[in-house]
Amino acid sequence: MINIRLARRTDAAGIARVHERTWKEAYRGLLDSAYLDALSERRLLARWRTNLDRRAEDFDEQVLVACLGKEVVGFVMVGSSREAFAPWEAEISMVYVLKENRGGGIGRALMKVAADHCIRRGMFSGGLWVLRDNGGARDFYEALQGEHAGRKMDSVGGQIVPLVGYWWRDLATLAERNAPAVSIGRD
């Protein structure tokens, strides 16, 4: 069974591993190959330790992990919107699941738990930005009934890329989505 819980500093290595692998899988051909090749678990580990330390002090911003046994197989990062002009209050800035663990509802469960967290923190609408050409991710957000929320250009790894926004006007609709049997807790 998958267990979803708040990330701890000791999860930084597992999150870094998922981050590296999923970016190299999802963004090959969409982002500069040299940038993707330079991504390393070791470099991401330091970033994730800092990230998790900061979130220990800001309860609106959280990282939640999906674990299979003791292994991190996915994660979601959520918090207040980073953009004043976005129509949403909360922003899901990252959601990734290892390729071999996709299709079983882990991504849906992470989105549900992220929505639950936001609602508990008083943020009732949520959204995210995704690479325009990332068809798999866009299909996933559309299956969760995310509404189109505009387009923008942004820099990723020094490359200007087009993004598409998706949002949920009422996060309660996302929180109520069916998810697989998961255990949700702190341990």
Buried (B, 14 or more C-beta within 10 A) or exposed (E): EBBBBBBEBEBBBBBBBBBBBBBBBBBEEBBBEEBBEEBEBEEBBEEBBEBBEEBEEEEBBBBBBBBBEEEBBBBBBBBBBEEEEBBBBBBBBBBBBBEEBBEBBBBBBBBBBBBBBBBEBEBBBBBBBBBBBBEEBBEBBEEBEBEEBBEBEEEBBEEEBEBBBBBBBEBEEBBEBEBEEBEBEEE
